[in-house]
Amino acid sequence: MKDVAALARVSLGTVSNVLNRPERVLPETRQRVEQAMADLGFVRNEAARHLRSGRSRSLAYVMLDAANPFFTDVAAGIEEAAEESLFSLYMCNSGNRADREAGYLSHLVEQRVQGILVTPLDPEAEHLAAVARRGTPLVIVDRTTRDESLCSVAVDDVLGGTLAVEHLLDRGHQRIAFVGGPESIGQVRDRLEGARRGLAAAEASDITVIATEATTVREGRMAGERLLGLAGRKRPTAAFCANDLLALGLLQQVVASGLRVPDDLAIVGYDDIYFAGAAAVPLTSVRQPRHVLGRRAAELVMDEAANPDHIHQQVVLLPELVARTSTLG
């Protein structure tokens, strides 16, 4: 910094202001300092800066599954809000592993990130509250939690399940399957609960549950084999899947079996990822506001980091059904 100050013919304090409070420096002076930095190849020592301030200008998002486009869309919303506030963003993938999730959280606290956003396996896990107790703001993303000392942003999945089944009932379907699992995932439970509420309100038969071990395309194909193996009038005429990856796998299996969608089986997915509308048979899906979900979560964690009067919020967003060929024909 002393070399930069000498070359630009300014004080050390002016160089510091250009780096940290550029709005305080006249444009022509700032340009001269920045040119000196470029000529000298000056790079700010962020590690030293973090030691002085106690925090970095960084956020981190620990996503549940980087292979699922839903979470990368959420991450895009987080990144947009972070960039606008001049924060950098670390992306971490727990890969549906609780030990990996806890390890990332511990590491990020050690790195003194300004705030952490996480889509956890278990929103009531002790290691989440432990992060907050250590002084690092943390927001739960795409999950709800009973812990009111944490902010959360989620979507009303019970309503989403109801919307999916109401749509199928309106299309004349009475024998409906739910494809999803495991039930340890809160969203799977909530979407199934919403589906059952929709059926009960219409005084229709209970739903046929085709349980899966994960919410992947492969599991969707395997569920399709079981569903299509049901005999005669026991076979559902429509299926509501816990997410779009399952629905796309089911769609593949139905088409590979020589059957038609929606004539032989109508299909509704959940999330409305890009591939839902781009499938060979465009997929009806319950849309989650993925970008808004991420952006709102980022805004909450940055407010908690900067605002001593921050009030914890549990934000619940509303889903909407997007009807396409897989149910409309």
C-alpha positions, 0 to 999 in steps of 0.5 A: 500500500505504501508503494501504491501511495508513493506512485499515485502521490497520495497518502496511505489513508487515501489508498485505504479509502479507495480500497474500503470506502471509495465513495469518499475519494474524488473520481480523478484521485481514485482513478490515479490510485487504481492505475497505480495498483494495476501498474504495481500488480497490487492485490489486497491481502484479504486474509489480513483484512478478515483478521482485522475486521473479524468477518469476510465479505463472503456468504456460503450456501450448503445445498442438499444435492448439486445434481438436482437443478432445483438447488442450482436455481435457488443458488442463482437467486442467492448469488444475485442478491449477494453480488448486488451487495458486493458479497462473494458466495461459496457453494458447498454440496452436502450430497444428502449426507449429514456428516458432510453437512456438519463438516462444511458448517464447522469449516465455514464458521472457522473461515469467518464467513458473514453468513451461512444459508443451508438446505439441511437434511434435518432442519432440527439438527443440533449442529444448525443451532450450534452455528447460530450460538457461535455468532454466525448468522444462519438461514434455513432454505427450503425447509421450515424449523421449529427453532424461532431463533433461526430465519427460514424461507420455504414453500407451502408444500402441503398447498402444493400437493393439494394443487396437484391432486385437485388438477388431476381430479378436475381432469377426471382422474379418481385412481391417483398414485403418489410417487416419492420418498423417503418419508424422512424428507419433510417435503415428501411428507408435506406433499403427500399430506397435501395430496391426501387433503385434496382427495378427502375434500373431494370425497375421493379414494385414498391415494396409492403410494409408490415409495422411493428411496430417493428423489432421482430419475432412476428411482422414478423409472423403478417406481414406474415399473412397479406402478405399471405392474399393478393389475387391472383396475388397481392401476392408477390413471394418474401419478403425482410425483414428489419432484420433477426428477422422479416425474421425468424418470416415470415418464421415461418408463411409461414411454419405454413401455409403449404407453402414452402420456397422458392417455394411459397415465397422466403425470404431475411433477413438482418444482418446475425445473427447466427440464420439466417444460423441455421434456419430450412430453412437457411435464405439468408441475407445481412451480416453486419460486426457486429464484425468489426463495434463494434471493429472500434467504440471502437478504435475511442472512445479510440483514442479520449480519448487519442489523443489530435489531434484526428480527428472525422471520419464517417466510413461507412462499406460495406454489402454483400449478403449471399445466402442460401436455403430461396432463392436458393431452 
